[in-house]
Amino acid sequence: MQLTIESVKDLQRLIRDVPDFPKKGIVFKDITPLLADPAGLSLAVEYLTQPYRSMRVDKVVGAESRGFIFATAVARNLSAGFVPVRKPGKLPAKTRSHTYELEYGTDTLEIHTDAILPGQRVLVVDDLLATGGTMRACCDLVTELGGEIVGVAVMIELASLNGRDKFREYDVHTVLRYE
């Protein structure tokens, strides 16, 4: 039976909790049921896009890998370019890198050095804001290249992990918030 998807609460029903993934003690918020639902995916992308429709956005940055899904669709909605931020060794041209802490370890992300020009207005999009490490790394890479961040948009925020605190200088937009 197909659910009617019309609100944020409907989207929340499409998020699956997976306990002890990727390690014991973490409850992973799985977006794949939401992605598989055509109405859910469409509404999620619209909710991510809406606050930025009246702004000029030149580029939308998305972090590997689930961030690509939402960021590309938001970029299309805003008639902006999409910039992938990837794990080391995945981008073919000259890159800039940033190492950061996750809620369960450390990681490094890279961006092409020519992906964002000084003064370009950039929206940073990801599927999840937990401790804020991934998004902070993306924002730092954008600003190192001279981009101006117009906002940070995420599908899911795990509020109890206080990741939002790392972005006091930016507008942070969240679709689904879990305490």
N, C-alpha and C positions, 0 to 999 in steps of 0.2 A: 504494500500500500504506500503510495507516494504522499508525503506530508505536504501541506500547504505552507509555503515559506513566505512570510510577510513582515517579520519583525526581527529584532535582535534576539528576542527570546527563542524564536524559531531557529535562528542560526546556532544558538547555544546548544540546542538539542542535537545538532549535527556534529558536535565535537565529542570525540570518544576519549575517555581517560584510560591510559595504559600504565598500570602500576609497575614500578621497578624497572623503568626504561628511561634512558640507556644504562642506568645503574640503580642498584637497590636504594630505595628511599625517595626516588623521584617519580612523580606522577606526570607522565608525558601527556600533553594535550594533542591528540591526533586529529589533524584537519582533513584527513583523506575522505571521511564520509561527507564532509561539507563540499569538498572538491568534486565528488562524484554526483552531487545533487545539482542539476542545472540551475534551478531557481535559487538554491542556496549560494552557489558560486556567484551568480549574477548579482544577488543582493549584497553579498559580502564585498565584492569589488565596488559596487556603487557606494556603500557606506564608507569605504576607505577613500573614495574619490571625492565625495561631496564637499568636504570642507575646503578643498583646494580648487574647485571649479572656477571661482572668480579671481584667482591669483594667476600671475604669470609663472609657470613652471617650465623650465627649459629641459631638465633631465630628471628622471626618476631612478634612484639607485635601489637595487635589490641585492640582498646577501644570499649567497649559495646556501642551500638550494631551494628551500620552500619559499624564501623571499622572492625568488624569480617569478613564481607563479602569480603572486599578487602584484608585484611591482610592474611587470610587463603589461598587465591588463590596466592598471591605473595609468601608466604612461600613455597607452592607447587612448584612454578616456580623456586625458588632458592634452592630447596632441603634442606630447613631449617625447624626447628620446629616452631610451632605457639604457642604463649602465650596470653591467653585472660586476659584483664584487665577489671574488672567488677564493678558494683555498690555493695555497702556493703551487706553482707549476702548471696551472690550468689556463692561464691567459697567455697568448702567443707573443705579444709585443712587450716593450719595456713597462715594468710595473713599479709601484710603490707599495710597501707592505706595512702592516701594523699587527703586533702580537698583543693579545688581550686575554683576560680571565673569563671563563664560563662558570656557571654554577657547579660544574662537574669536571673542571680541568682548565687547560689553556688551549688557545688556537691562534692561527695567523690568517689574515685575509689580505688579498691583493687587489689593486685596481690598476688599469692602464693609466700611465702618466698623462696621456692626451685625451682621456675620457671626459674630463670636465675642464672647461676653460675658465680663467679668472673672471669673476662676476656673474657666471651662470647661476641661475636660481634652481636649487635642487631640493626635491622631496625624497626623503629616505624612507623606504617601506620594507617591512618584514612581517612574517607570520606571527612572531611571538616576541614579547618583551618580558624577560625574566629578570636577571641581575643587571642587564643592560650592556654587557660586554660587547656583544656582536654589533649592536646598534651604535655604541660609542665608537667602536673601531671604524665603522662606516662613516660616521660623522667626522671623525678626525681625518680620515683619508680625503673626504670631500673638501674640508677646509684647508688641508695641506696643499691641495691643488688649486685653491683660490675660489672654490665654489661658495655660494651663499645658501645656507640651509633655510628653506622656508617652512619646514615642518618635518616631523617624524610621525609616521602613521603605521600602526600595527593592528593586526587582526585580533590578537589575544594579548592581554596583559595579566601577568601573575603579580598582583599588587603587593602581596605579602613579602616579595623579594626586593621591593624598593628600587627596581631598575629605573623608574621614572626620575629618581633623584639625580641621576647622571646627566639629565637633559634640562636642567633648570633654565638654560638660555634659549631653548627651543619650544615651540608649540608641539605638544605630544597629543596625538589623536588615537584613541583606542576604540575598537568596535565592541569587543567582548572583554569584560574585566572580571577576573576571579580573585577573591580575597585570599 
